[in-house]
Amino acid sequence: MKHLFVALLLAILVQQQCVHIYVEAGDGFIRTSGVHFLLNGYPYYANGFNAYWLMYVASDPSQRYKVSSAFREASSHGLSVARTWAFSDGGYRPLQYSPGSYNEQMFKGLDFVIAEARKYGIKLILSLVNNYESFGGKNQYVNWARSRGQYLTSDDDFFRNPVAKGYYKNHVNTVLNRYNTFTRIQYKNDPTIMAWELMNEPRCTSDPSGRTIQAWIREMASHVKSIDRNHLLEAGLEGFYGQSTPQRKTLNPGFNIGTDFIANNRIPGIDFATAHSYPDQWLSSTNDQAQLSFLNNWLNSHIQDSQYILRKPLLLTEFGKSWKDPGFSTYQRDLLFNTVYYKIYSSAKRGGAASGGLFWQLLTEGLDSFRDGYEIVLSQSSSTANVIAQQSHKLYQLRRIFARIRNIQKWKRAKAARRDQWLRRSNRGKRIGN
């Protein structure tokens, strides 16, 4: 009865909101229609995880079983999307030694990650550069440009300098046009990849007006789309509000970093909005209750703005709670996860813009060096693993209900078409008039 009620409610909402669910070619690419993701024409919801370490670990063939183990465990808990790095610039075991010079062993690691995700039915969001110095990031690009004679005074020159921007565009070209050595499929043609991410958490503190980041996203989104029209694209934003919506800036946790959730996500070529949320980091001097209150307001505003202003799907692409926090308890972490998941599900079942959440971060056993306090090892965190699996099940049931509605609509259209055809045949040859 419960599912029947939800199905009837959704049917009414689909009619009232004019949500057109249609079937495209079953090519496996995720697309958008209004505020929804679609997979082969049916609404798609992403319960997923972050695992930035996948390529790095897979670059060592003797360690690839850990990648397989992580995907297997994730899949068994209904997780269907993984976000990971498609960059490692300079430094130790890089993907990119220097501009245009690539480490084939590391690239084969990324090839393996994509092939293995495909095997386990997991879609990937691949990020193309880091804002931070970890794995190189914009700092490395600026240093490369300096070594070629460019006079640069700030890491933020990454967003402005033509040479640094050229290096980034070349990296985009190389990754998107890469032929996978395992599948023989070019990355830009592989439906295992859900979306590209321009940058992990872009920040430009030297220009709090937001103009620099806005111009960079516009330029790079156009560049990515000129190469690859198959895949979705997102900017990698944390969700901070900017100059375009001054009334919303009071929701920010005191940061002014040159991004603008509304203006940045309105750029043509950006297919869906993203937000991150770390109340324990952003409001570290407050208690758990205050942090949960912030989280509720943060999610409500971003879901509402994605639905009514941006009219694009929203993914919460990073969230979590660290066991390193003073007074940490598994109960409090599960409460945070349940808060995020409840907001997503409540929006989704109403046909709203919230389309999924990706927690930070998934590890499997044997990866202790990657522990950062936020890690979830599903086999070791039974209560949190149950919360995650329940959300996966609820979103899966929503997909089934929407598919049922779509099939009923398709059957009714087919029945009407057959009736029209019969009427045309029966009227053939009849005398018209007196």
C-alpha positions in Angstrom: 0.0 0.0 0.0 2.8 2.4 0.9 4.5 2.0 -2.6 1.1 2.3 -4.3 0.4 5.6 -2.5 3.9 6.9 -3.4 3.3 5.8 -7.0 -0.1 7.6 -7.2 1.4 10.7 -5.6 4.3 10.7 -8.1 1.9 10.2 -11.0 0.0 13.3 -9.9 3.2 15.3 -9.5 4.4 14.2 -12.9 1.2 15.5 -14.4 1.1 18.7 -12.4 4.7 19.7 -12.9 4.8 18.7 -16.6 7.7 16.4 -16.0 8.3 14.8 -19.4 9.9 11.4 -18.9 11.0 10.1 -22.3 13.1 7.2 -23.5 16.2 8.0 -25.5 18.4 5.5 -27.2 19.6 3.0 -24.6 23.3 4.1 -24.9 24.0 4.2 -21.2 25.0 7.9 -21.0 23.4 9.9 -18.2 21.7 13.0 -19.4 19.6 15.8 -17.9 16.1 16.9 -18.5 15.1 19.9 -16.4 16.0 19.1 -12.8 16.4 15.4 -13.4 19.1 13.1 -14.4 18.0 10.5 -16.9 19.6 7.1 -17.7 18.1 5.6 -20.9 15.1 7.9 -20.5 14.3 7.0 -16.9 15.0 9.2 -13.9 18.4 8.4 -12.2 19.4 9.0 -8.6 23.0 8.9 -7.5 23.8 7.4 -4.1 27.6 7.4 -4.2 31.0 8.0 -2.7 34.3 9.7 -3.2 37.5 7.7 -3.6 40.2 10.1 -4.9 42.8 7.4 -4.5 41.6 5.0 -7.2 44.0 5.8 -10.0 46.9 6.1 -7.7 46.4 2.7 -6.2 45.5 1.1 -9.6 48.8 2.4 -11.1 50.5 -0.5 -9.2 49.1 -3.8 -10.8 49.8 -5.7 -7.6 47.4 -3.3 -5.7 44.5 -3.3 -8.2 42.6 -5.9 -6.2 41.9 -3.1 -3.6 40.1 -1.1 -6.3 38.1 -4.2 -7.3 37.3 -4.8 -3.6 36.1 -1.2 -3.1 33.8 -1.3 -6.1 32.5 -4.7 -5.1 31.7 -3.6 -1.5 30.2 -0.3 -2.8 28.0 -2.2 -5.3 26.8 -4.6 -2.6 25.5 -1.6 -0.7 23.7 -0.1 -3.7 26.2 2.6 -4.4 26.2 3.6 -8.1 28.5 6.6 -8.5 32.1 7.2 -7.6 33.9 10.6 -7.8 37.7 10.4 -8.3 40.7 12.2 -9.6 41.8 12.2 -13.2 44.8 14.3 -12.3 48.1 14.0 -10.6 50.4 16.9 -11.6 54.1 16.7 -11.0 55.6 15.4 -7.8 55.7 11.7 -6.7 54.2 9.2 -9.2 52.4 11.8 -11.3 50.0 11.3 -14.1 51.5 14.4 -15.8 55.2 14.7 -15.4 55.2 18.1 -17.0 52.9 19.9 -19.5 52.0 17.4 -22.2 54.3 14.7 -20.8 52.4 11.7 -19.3 53.1 8.7 -17.1 51.7 5.8 -19.1 51.7 3.5 -16.0 49.6 6.0 -14.1 47.2 6.4 -17.1 46.8 2.6 -17.2 45.8 2.8 -13.6 42.9 5.2 -14.6 42.1 2.9 -17.5 41.7 0.0 -15.0 39.5 2.1 -12.7 37.1 2.9 -15.6 37.1 -0.7 -16.8 36.4 -2.0 -13.3 33.7 0.5 -12.6 32.0 -0.6 -15.7 32.1 -4.2 -14.5 30.4 -3.3 -11.3 27.8 -1.0 -12.8 29.3 2.1 -11.2 29.3 5.5 -13.0 32.3 7.9 -12.5 32.6 11.6 -12.0 36.2 12.4 -13.1 37.8 15.6 -11.7 40.4 17.3 -14.0 42.6 19.4 -11.6 42.9 20.3 -8.0 42.5 23.7 -6.4 45.0 22.6 -3.7 48.6 21.5 -3.8 47.8 17.9 -3.1 48.4 16.0 -6.3 49.9 19.2 -7.9 46.9 21.4 -8.5 46.8 25.0 -9.7 50.1 25.6 -7.9 51.9 23.1 -10.1 50.4 24.7 -13.3 51.6 28.1 -12.1 55.1 26.8 -11.4 55.2 25.2 -14.9 54.2 28.5 -16.4 56.9 30.4 -14.3 59.5 27.9 -15.6 58.6 29.0 -19.1 59.3 32.7 -18.3 55.8 33.8 -17.1 55.9 36.4 -14.3 53.2 35.1 -12.0 52.7 36.3 -8.4 49.8 34.1 -7.2 48.5 30.6 -7.6 45.3 32.3 -8.7 47.1 33.3 -11.9 46.1 29.7 -12.9 42.7 31.2 -13.8 44.1 34.2 -15.7 47.4 33.4 -17.4 47.1 32.2 -21.0 50.0 29.8 -20.7 48.7 28.1 -17.5 45.2 28.0 -19.1 46.7 26.4 -22.2 48.4 23.7 -20.2 45.1 22.9 -18.5 43.3 22.8 -21.9 45.9 20.4 -23.2 45.3 18.1 -20.2 41.6 18.2 -20.9 42.3 17.2 -24.5 44.6 14.4 -23.5 42.2 12.8 -20.9 39.1 13.1 -23.0 40.7 11.7 -26.1 42.5 8.9 -24.3 41.9 5.3 -25.5 41.4 2.9 -22.6 44.0 0.1 -22.8 41.5 -2.3 -21.2 38.2 -1.5 -23.0 39.6 0.1 -26.2 36.9 2.8 -25.8 37.9 6.4 -26.0 37.1 8.2 -22.7 34.8 10.7 -24.4 32.8 7.8 -25.8 32.5 5.8 -22.6 29.1 5.8 -20.8 30.8 4.5 -17.7 31.8 8.1 -17.1 28.8 10.1 -15.8 30.4 13.6 -15.9 33.6 15.6 -16.0 34.4 18.0 -13.2 36.4 21.1 -14.2 38.2 21.5 -10.8 38.0 20.1 -7.3 36.7 23.1 -5.2 37.8 26.1 -7.3 38.7 29.1 -5.2 40.1 32.5 -6.2 40.6 34.5 -3.0 42.4 37.2 -4.9 39.2 38.2 -6.7 36.3 38.0 -4.3 34.1 39.7 -6.9 33.8 36.4 -8.6 34.6 37.7 -12.1 37.8 35.7 -12.5 36.2 32.3 -11.6 33.1 33.1 -13.7 35.3 33.8 -16.8 37.4 30.7 -16.3 34.4 28.4 -15.9 32.8 29.9 -19.0 36.0 29.4 -21.1 36.7 25.9 -19.9 33.2 24.6 -20.1 33.1 25.7 -23.7 36.4 24.0 -24.3 35.3 20.7 -22.8 32.0 20.7 -24.7 33.8 21.4 -28.0 35.5 18.0 -27.5 32.9 16.0 -25.8 29.1 16.4 -26.2 28.3 12.9 -24.8 29.1 13.6 -21.1 27.7 15.9 -18.5 29.9 18.6 -17.0 30.0 20.3 -13.6 32.3 23.0 -12.2 33.3 21.3 -8.9 31.8 24.0 -6.6 31.4 23.8 -2.9 28.2 25.9 -3.1 29.2 29.2 -1.6 26.9 32.1 -2.6 28.3 35.2 -4.3 27.6 38.7 -5.6 24.7 37.6 -7.8 22.6 36.7 -4.7 23.7 39.0 -1.8 20.7 38.0 0.3 22.0 34.4 0.3 25.5 35.2 1.4 24.4 35.1 5.0 24.1 31.3 4.6 27.8 31.0 3.8 30.0 29.9 6.7 32.1 33.1 6.6 34.0 32.3 3.4 34.5 34.7 0.6 36.5 32.8 -2.0 35.4 34.2 -5.4 32.8 31.6 -6.3 29.1 32.1 -6.9 26.8 29.2 -6.7 24.1 30.8 -8.8 26.2 32.7 -11.4 28.7 29.9 -11.9 26.1 27.2 -12.4 24.1 29.3 -14.9 27.0 29.2 -17.4 26.1 27.3 -20.6 27.7 23.9 -20.7 27.4 23.4 -16.9 24.8 20.7 -16.8 24.2 20.3 -13.1 24.9 22.0 -9.8 27.1 20.7 -7.0 27.6 21.6 -3.3 29.8 20.3 -0.5 29.1 20.4 3.2 31.5 20.0 6.1 29.8 21.6 9.1 32.4 20.1 11.4 35.2 22.0 9.5 33.3 25.1 8.6 31.8 25.7 12.0 34.4 23.9 14.1 33.8 26.1 17.2 30.1 25.1 17.4 28.3 22.1 18.8 26.7 19.2 16.8 23.2 20.7 17.1 24.3 24.0 15.6 26.2 22.2 12.8 23.1 20.1 12.0 21.0 23.3 11.9 23.5 24.8 9.4 23.4 21.7 7.3 19.6 21.7 7.1 19.5 25.4 6.0 22.4 24.8 3.5 20.7 21.8 1.9 17.2 23.5 1.8 18.6 26.7 0.1 20.6 24.8 -2.5 17.8 22.4 -3.4 15.4 25.3 -3.7 17.7 27.4 -5.8 18.6 24.5 -8.1 14.9 23.8 -8.6 13.5 27.3 -9.1 16.4 29.5 -10.2 19.0 27.2 -11.9 16.4 24.6 -13.1 19.2 22.0 -13.0 19.8 18.8 -11.0 21.8 19.1 -7.8 24.3 16.7 -6.4 25.9 17.0 -3.0 29.2 15.7 -4.1 31.0 15.8 -0.8 29.9 15.5 2.8 31.0 13.7 5.9 31.9 13.9 9.6 35.4 13.1 10.9 36.1 10.8 13.8 39.0 13.2 14.7 36.4 15.8 15.8 36.3 16.3 19.6 33.4 14.3 21.1 32.9 12.3 17.9 30.4 9.4 18.0 29.2 7.1 15.3 25.7 8.1 16.3 26.4 11.7 15.4 28.0 10.7 12.1 24.9 8.5 11.3 22.7 11.4 12.2 24.5 13.7 9.7 24.3 11.0 7.0 20.6 10.5 7.7 20.0 14.3 7.6 21.6 14.5 4.1 19.9 11.5 2.8 16.4 12.5 4.1 16.7 15.9 2.4 17.7 14.2 -0.9 15.0 11.6 -0.8 12.3 14.1 0.2 13.1 16.3 -2.8 13.5 13.4 -5.2 10.2 11.8 -4.3 8.4 15.1 -5.0 10.1 15.3 -8.4 12.6 17.9 -7.1 16.1 18.9 -8.0 18.1 16.9 -5.3 19.4 13.9 -7.2 21.9 12.3 -4.9 24.8 12.5 -2.5 28.4 11.3 -2.5 30.0 10.9 0.9 33.7 11.5 1.6 35.3 9.0 1.5 35.2 5.3 0.8 38.1 3.1 1.7 38.6 -0.7 1.7 40.8 -2.7 4.1 44.5 -2.3 3.5 44.5 1.5 2.7 45.4 2.8 6.1 47.7 5.5 4.7 44.6 7.2 3.0 42.7 7.5 6.3 41.8 11.2 7.0 39.1 10.9 9.6 36.2 10.9 7.2 36.8 7.5 5.8 34.1 4.8 5.7 35.2 1.2 5.5 31.9 -0.5 4.9 33.0 -3.8 6.5 34.1 -2.0 9.7 31.3 0.6 10.1 28.2 -1.5 10.2 25.7 1.2 11.4 26.8 3.8 8.9 26.9 1.1 6.2 23.3 0.3 7.0 22.3 4.0 6.7 24.0 4.1 3.3 22.4 0.9 2.0 18.9 2.0 3.1 19.3 5.2 1.1 20.4 3.2 -1.9 17.3 1.0 -1.6 15.0 4.0 -1.2 16.4 5.7 -4.3 16.2 2.5 -6.3 12.6 2.1 -5.4 11.9 5.6 -6.6 13.5 4.7 -9.9 11.3 1.7 -10.2 8.2 3.7 -9.5 9.1 6.3 -12.1 9.8 3.6 -14.6 6.4 2.0 -13.9 4.7 5.4 -14.4 6.7 5.8 -17.7 5.7 2.4 -18.9 2.0 3.1 -18.1 2.2 6.3 -20.1 3.9 4.5 -22.9 1.2 1.8 -22.9 -1.5 4.4 -23.0 0.1 6.2 -25.9 0.4 3.0 -27.8 -3.2 2.1 -27.1 -4.3 5.5 -28.3 -2.2 5.2 -31.5 -3.8 1.8 -32.3 -7.2 3.2 -31.7 -6.5 6.1 -34.1 -5.2 3.7 -36.7 -8.3 1.5 -36.4 -10.6 4.6 -36.8 -8.7 5.8 -39.9 -9.0 2.3 -41.5 -12.7 2.0 -40.6 -13.5 5.4 -42.1 -11.8 4.6 -45.3 -14.2 4.3 -48.2 -17.2 5.7 -46.3 -19.2 8.2 -48.2 -19.0 11.7 -46.7 -21.9 14.1 -47.0 -25.5 13.5 -48.4 
